[in-house]
Amino acid sequence: MTISGQHKSKSNPSNDNGDYKAVIHRDALFLIVTGHSRMIADGVDYSDTDEEDITGILTTCIDEYINCLSSPDWTKHFYVHEELRENTNGKKGKRRKRVDIVCVLTGRKPQKRMKFEAKRLKRTVLTAGRYLGKEGLGEFIAGNYAKTDDDAGMLGYIQSDSCDHWADKISNALNNGNDVHLTDEGPWQKACLENIDNCYTTRHNRPTVGRKLLVYHLLLDFVKQ
């Protein structure tokens, strides 16, 4: 993925207009793309690395970028959580489910959050069906994650083939009956976001929650070249 230093957030924590809410998905996705680029820059092979290990290294790289003196000024309004517990469905303590990555935009109340669930994608064993299943996208559809949010993210850790290959696999799986409650206006489509490649969107009904969800699907290439 290409990272450009020209990305500039227009978010302003002191601004009461809709921009504050509207830009968090773009900036959160940009932080993840940047963290991924920093992560793979040293040439380490992550094609067999466990999901939890990738997530841990990725969030560390994002945090380092946020705290880097040369990073854009807007990044100071963000911080990132790894495996944050969700207070949903009456579960308490260690029984609460954990969402993989949460990007938080601070500076005013209420703080805005974008939550991401990650799944590895690898030929024959880690499939698009699993990515869309009850422990992947299904966690959002069921309201286990991001229950009170209107936007969320799925991260596909690509460990074989290409991002385009897995984009087609996910699109085909969505069209072949996966019960993810796609809305009429929400089929799989390319997201047009500056400096963010391999990103797609879907929109879903959530019958148990009573609110729709826009999901950004970001595919991150970990196949060593």
N, C-alpha and C positions, 0 to 999 in steps of 0.2 A: 504493500500500500504506500502511496506517495503522500508524504507529509510536507505541507508548505508552511513557511513561516508567516504567510499572509492571512491565516485564519485569525479573525478578530471577532470576539464575542461583543454583542451589543447589550449584554445584560448589565443592569445597573441596580444594585441592591437598594438604592434609595429611590428608585423609580416605581411609581404605583401603577404603571400601565401594564398591559398584557405581555410586554416583552419579557418580563422577569420569568414568567411561567413558560412562555413559548420557546425560549432558547435552550432550556436545560437539556433537552434530548440531543440537540446538535452539539453542545459543548461536552456533554458526558460521552457521547460517541467519539468525539475528537480526542478526548483524553485517553480513551481505551485504544484507539488507533495509534496514538503517539506512544503509549506504553508498550504496545505490541512491537512497534518499530524499534524502540530502544531494546526490547527484550531479545529480538532476533539478530540485532546488529553484530553480536559477537560470534555468530555462526554456530552456536550450540544446536544440536539435533534434538528437537522436542517431539519427534514423530512417534515415540513410544512412552512419552511422559504422562503420568496420571493427571486427571483433570484437576484434582486439588492442588497438585504441585504447580501446574501451569497457572492456575488462578492466583496462587500465592506470589509467584514471581511477577506476574502481570500487575497485580495491585502494588507491589513494591516499586516497580518501574514507573507506574503512574504517580505514586506518592513522591518519588524522587524528582520527577518532572515538575510537579506542582511546586515543590520546594526549591527548585533550581533558580538561581538568581537571574538566569537568562531567559526563563520562561515568560510568556506574556503576562501582563499585570492582572488580567481577568482571572487567571488561574488561582489567585490568592483567595477567591471566594468559594473554592471547592475543597472538599476532602473526600476520601474514598474509604469505604469499609469493605472488609472481606468476611464472608459468611456471617452476615448479620441476622440475628434471630427475629422472626416475625411474630407479632402478637395477634394471632388470628385463631378463630375456632375454639376459643376457650382454653387453649393449651398454655401451660406454664413451665417456667424453668427450662431444663434441658430437653423437655418434650416438644418445645417449639421448633418448627421448621426453620431452616437457615437458607436464606437467599445468597447466592454466590458473591455478587459484587453490588454495592450500592454507592452511587455518586451523589453527594449532597452539596447543594448550592446554598450557602449561608448568607448572612448579611441582613436578613429581615425575617419577620415571622408571618406565616409559618414557613419554615425551611422547605425547600423543594428537593425531592429525591427522585432518582431514577434507578430502578432495580433491574438487575440482570441475572438470568440463569444461564449457566454454561453447560454445554454438552460436547464431548469429543465426537468427531465424525471420521470413521476409518472403515475402509472397505471390508465387507462381510460381517464384521463384528459390532461395529458402532454405527448404527444405521439412521436414516432419516426418520424412520418410525419411532425410534427411541428418542430422538431429538424432539419430536412432536408429542411424545407419549405423556403418561401421567406424572412422570418424574422430570419432565422437561417443560415444554410449553403448557402441558396440562396443569402444572402447579398454578400458573396464572389464571387459566380458564376456570379452575375450581375455586379460585379466591384464596388459595393458601398463601400466595404471594401478591403483593401490590393490590390488596383488596380495595383500598380507597383511592387508588390512582387511576388515571386515564391513559397513561403511557407506561410502557415497560420495554425491556430488551432481552433478546436471546442472543447468546454468543455461541457460534459454532467453531470449535477448535479443530481445524482441518489437519488431519494426520495422514491422509493419503489422497492421491488424485489432485484435483484443483478446486478452487472456490467455485468456478463456473459449473464444474461437475456436480458439486453438492447443492448448488442453488437449483439445478435442474431436478435433482433427486427430491429435494424438499418440496419444490413446486408440484412435482408429479404426485408425491404422497398426499399433499393437500387436496389435489384434484381427484384422488382415488378413494375418498371416503373416510379419511381420518376425522374423527368426531371432535373437531376443535371449534365448532360453532362460528365459522366464517360468516361475516355479514355480506349482504349483496354488494356493498361498496368497498369491501375489504379483501379482494383476492391478492395473492402474492404479486408484488410489483416492485420494480427498482425504485429506491429512494434517491432523490436528487439532492445531495448534500455536498457542499463544497469541501474538497480535500478528504472525502470519506468514500472509499471504494468498497465494493462487495457488500453493500447494505441494501436490504429489502424491507418492505412493510407488509403487514397483514392487519386486518381489523376483525375483532371477535365480539360476539355476544357472550355474556357470562350470566347464565340463568340463575345461579345461586347467589350472585352478587347484585344483579339488577343495574349494572352499568357496563357500557362497552369498553373495550381496551384496544388501543393502537399499539402494536408490537413492532419494534425495529429489530430486524435480524441482521446481525453483523458477523460475517464469516472472516475468521482470522487464520491465515495460512501458516502452518507450522511444519510444512513439508520441506525438509532441507534440500536446497538446490545443489 
